[in-house]
């Protein structure tokens, strides 16, 4: 189930969307409109899970970061390609940024919104390290710079990190167009025009659970 709910896995396998549409279409041809509608409804519920996760995180006091289940075996395979040789938990949460929140108000400048966002971002990261269940590992793959305070807390939690995204196809989703639209929505203007689709600018961090249940 975590394969379908993981945004990282879906970004790395964009064909999964096409497969679902094809299945719905075929089922519609074979079973009629009601079967097409049923498959489409299941697909809608599947795609809505990320929004539900964002709402639940915000209600729990996490305005920036939310978590989704990530398939442990897939995460394990990808970490091995980055050089990680240690154990990987069965239960993994991947961390994502809530991109719908606007961080600049009134006549505020985009830079003001970025500063407000970064403070909340670090606070959320530190809180998730403590709020996660003891058997949950965390996977973080991002092009954002990790602040010193955040890195110190990650190190204290036994984190391992490497240069590069968890999967190069994840980085490819960060197109310049998408980043410009996101920055406009979150900060009211363009704050960076760097090409984030280049895997060389990414970092991946694995935080082991406090209680180890591992994949070999």
Secondary structure, 3 states (H helix, E strand, C coil): CHHHHCHHHHHHCCHHHHHHHHHHHHHHHHHCHHHHHHHHHHHHHHHHHHHHHHHHHHHCCCCCEEEEEEEHHHHHHHHHHCCCCCCEECEEEEEEECCCCCCCCCCCCHHHHHHHHHHHHHHHHHHHHHHCCCCCEEEEEECCCCCHHHHHHHHHCCCEEEECCCCHHHHCCCCHHHHHHHHHHHHCCCCCCCCCCCHHHCEEEEECCCCCCEEC
